[in-house]
């Protein structure tokens, strides 16, 4: 349950081997289901959540604001998305804004926003309004408390302790919470506990360019 709540849909063996190391071998779900002795309702709940988490990792999908069916965004550079179900029911093309989740207004292709004045990505709003924090192990340097992963755009928070590097729980890429460069680029120049250039709070969400 804790794995699902934290956004994970894969299960790993927690056994300690060689004294201090975790085994971390991946457990097949069928094995987990058998060991956990899940009821039918628990099994259905787990499998639904696992499917949603897996889909969120490999696809861009949201609920249509009109019919609430899930729609996949195939063109990640365009916020104007067509709902095929609403289009069939209404007998005319129905498009909505991927960002503010309202019926589309304006030109039919745009990467930043639709024509509503208050069209703002909710994650951009969170980045703008988040407080600042200090990394106590990195010379107590101050930075925004929330960052969008520079690879996939997922919002992440730092605990304030340990080094400045953070691994994204979605794309599994490590990056520096201060300069937002990948760990492999930042660390050879500036160590994990050294202060580097602090990038101001982000104003855009990076688009995840998945490898096919």
C-alpha positions as CSV (number, residue, x, y, z in Angstrom):
1,X,0.0,0.0,0.0
2,X,2.8,2.4,0.9
3,X,4.4,1.9,-2.5
4,X,1.2,2.7,-4.3
5,X,0.6,5.8,-2.2
6,X,4.1,7.1,-2.9
7,X,3.6,6.7,-6.7
8,X,5.4,3.4,-7.2
9,X,3.8,0.5,-8.9
10,X,6.8,-1.9,-8.8
11,X,7.7,-4.0,-5.7
12,X,11.2,-4.8,-4.5
13,X,12.4,-7.3,-1.9
14,X,13.3,-5.5,1.4
15,X,15.4,-8.3,2.8
16,X,18.9,-7.4,4.2
17,X,21.8,-9.3,2.6
18,X,25.5,-9.3,3.4
19,X,24.8,-7.6,6.8
20,X,23.7,-4.1,5.6
21,X,22.6,-4.2,1.9
22,X,19.0,-4.5,0.7
23,X,18.3,-7.3,-1.7
24,X,16.1,-4.9,-3.9
25,X,15.2,-7.7,-6.4
26,X,12.0,-6.9,-8.2
27,X,9.0,-9.0,-7.1
28,X,6.5,-10.1,-9.7
29,X,3.0,-8.8,-8.9
30,X,1.6,-12.3,-8.9
31,X,4.0,-13.2,-6.1
32,X,3.1,-10.1,-4.1
33,X,-0.6,-10.8,-4.5
34,X,-0.1,-14.4,-3.2
35,X,2.1,-13.4,-0.3
36,X,-0.2,-10.5,0.7
37,X,-3.3,-12.6,0.7
38,X,-5.4,-9.8,-0.9
39,X,-9.2,-9.9,-0.8
40,X,-11.0,-9.5,-4.1
41,X,-11.8,-5.9,-3.4
42,X,-8.2,-5.1,-2.4
43,X,-6.9,-6.9,-5.5
44,X,-9.1,-4.9,-7.7
45,X,-8.1,-1.6,-6.0
46,X,-4.4,-2.4,-6.2
47,X,-4.5,-3.4,-9.9
48,X,-6.5,-0.3,-10.8
49,X,-4.0,1.9,-9.1
50,X,-1.0,0.1,-10.6
51,X,-2.5,0.5,-14.1
52,X,-3.0,4.2,-13.5
53,X,0.6,4.7,-12.2
54,X,2.1,2.7,-15.1
55,X,0.0,4.7,-17.6
56,X,1.1,8.0,-16.0
57,X,4.8,6.9,-16.4
58,X,4.6,6.0,-20.1
59,X,1.7,8.2,-21.4
60,X,0.4,11.7,-21.2
61,X,-3.3,11.3,-20.2
62,X,-5.9,13.4,-18.4
63,X,-9.6,13.3,-17.8
64,X,-11.7,15.2,-20.4
65,X,-13.5,18.2,-18.7
66,X,-16.7,17.4,-20.5
67,X,-17.2,13.6,-20.4
68,X,-14.5,12.7,-17.9
69,X,-13.1,9.9,-20.0
70,X,-9.3,9.6,-20.1
71,X,-7.6,11.2,-23.1
72,X,-4.0,10.7,-24.2
73,X,-2.0,13.6,-25.5
74,X,0.0,12.4,-28.4
75,X,1.6,15.7,-29.4
76,X,3.5,16.9,-26.3
77,X,4.2,20.3,-27.9
78,X,0.5,21.1,-28.3
79,X,-1.9,22.0,-25.5
80,X,-5.0,21.7,-27.7
81,X,-6.3,18.1,-27.4
82,X,-9.3,16.5,-29.1
83,X,-11.7,14.2,-27.2
84,X,-12.9,11.6,-29.7
85,X,-15.8,10.6,-27.4
86,X,-17.2,14.1,-27.1
87,X,-16.6,14.7,-30.8
88,X,-18.7,11.6,-31.6
89,X,-21.5,12.5,-29.1
90,X,-21.7,16.2,-30.0
91,X,-21.3,15.5,-33.7
92,X,-18.7,18.3,-33.9
93,X,-15.0,18.5,-32.9
94,X,-14.5,19.0,-29.2
95,X,-11.1,20.2,-28.0
96,X,-9.9,21.2,-24.6
97,X,-6.9,22.8,-23.1
98,X,-4.5,20.3,-21.5
99,X,-3.3,23.0,-19.1
100,X,-6.4,24.7,-17.6
101,X,-8.8,21.8,-18.6
102,X,-11.5,24.0,-20.2
103,X,-13.0,23.8,-23.7
104,X,-10.3,25.1,-26.1
105,X,-10.3,28.8,-26.9
106,X,-8.1,30.4,-29.6
107,X,-5.8,29.0,-32.4
108,X,-5.9,25.2,-32.6
109,X,-2.2,24.7,-31.8
110,X,-0.2,26.2,-29.0
111,X,2.5,25.0,-26.7
112,X,2.2,27.5,-23.8
113,X,-1.5,28.3,-23.2
114,X,-5.0,28.8,-24.7
115,X,-6.6,32.2,-25.1
116,X,-8.2,32.4,-21.6
117,X,-6.4,35.1,-19.7
118,X,-6.1,33.0,-16.6
119,X,-4.8,29.9,-18.3
120,X,-2.0,28.7,-16.1
121,X,-0.6,25.3,-15.6
122,X,-1.5,24.3,-11.9
123,X,2.1,23.1,-11.4
124,X,3.5,26.4,-12.6
125,X,1.2,28.1,-10.0
126,X,2.6,25.8,-7.3
127,X,6.2,26.7,-8.3
128,X,5.4,30.4,-8.2
129,X,3.7,30.3,-4.8
130,X,6.0,27.8,-3.0
131,X,8.2,29.0,-0.1
132,X,12.0,29.0,0.0
133,X,13.9,26.5,2.0
134,X,17.5,25.9,3.1
135,X,19.7,22.8,2.4
136,X,21.4,22.4,5.8
137,X,24.1,20.1,4.6
138,X,25.0,22.4,1.7
139,X,26.2,25.4,3.5
140,X,22.6,26.2,4.5
141,X,22.0,27.6,1.0
142,X,18.5,29.0,0.2
143,X,16.4,27.8,-2.8
144,X,12.8,27.2,-3.8
145,X,11.2,24.4,-1.8
146,X,9.6,22.8,-4.9
147,X,11.3,22.0,-8.2
148,X,10.0,20.5,-11.5
149,X,12.3,17.7,-12.6
150,X,14.3,19.0,-15.5
151,X,13.8,15.7,-17.4
152,X,10.1,14.8,-16.9
153,X,8.5,17.8,-15.2
154,X,7.3,16.1,-12.1
155,X,7.1,18.4,-9.0
156,X,9.5,17.3,-6.3
157,X,10.4,18.6,-2.8
158,X,13.7,18.3,-1.0
159,X,13.8,17.2,2.7
160,X,16.4,19.9,3.4
161,X,18.9,17.3,4.6
162,X,21.5,15.2,2.8
163,X,23.2,16.4,-0.4
164,X,21.8,18.7,-3.1
165,X,21.1,15.8,-5.5
166,X,17.6,14.3,-5.8
167,X,16.4,11.3,-7.8
168,X,13.1,11.8,-9.6
169,X,10.6,9.1,-8.5
170,X,9.0,9.0,-12.0
171,X,11.9,9.1,-14.5
172,X,14.6,7.9,-12.1
173,X,17.0,10.7,-13.3
174,X,19.2,12.4,-10.6
175,X,19.6,16.1,-10.8
176,X,20.9,19.0,-8.7
177,X,18.2,20.8,-6.7
178,X,20.1,24.0,-6.9
179,X,21.3,24.5,-10.5
180,X,18.8,21.9,-12.0
181,X,21.6,20.3,-14.1
182,X,21.8,16.5,-14.2
183,X,24.0,15.0,-11.4
184,X,26.5,13.7,-13.9
185,X,27.0,17.2,-15.2
186,X,27.0,19.2,-12.0
187,X,28.9,16.9,-9.6
188,X,32.2,16.6,-11.5
189,X,32.5,20.4,-11.4
190,X,30.9,21.1,-8.0
191,X,30.6,18.3,-5.3
192,X,27.3,17.1,-3.9
193,X,27.7,19.2,-0.7
194,X,29.1,22.3,-2.4
195,X,27.1,25.4,-3.4
196,X,26.6,25.9,-7.1
197,X,24.6,28.5,-9.0
198,X,21.0,28.6,-7.7
199,X,18.4,28.7,-10.5
200,X,15.5,31.0,-9.7
201,X,12.1,29.4,-9.4
202,X,10.9,27.8,-12.6
203,X,8.2,29.4,-14.8
204,X,7.6,26.5,-17.2
205,X,7.2,22.7,-16.8
206,X,9.7,20.7,-18.8
207,X,8.2,18.3,-21.3
208,X,9.3,14.7,-20.9
209,X,10.9,13.5,-24.2
210,X,10.6,9.8,-23.6
211,X,13.0,7.4,-25.4
212,X,11.1,5.0,-27.7
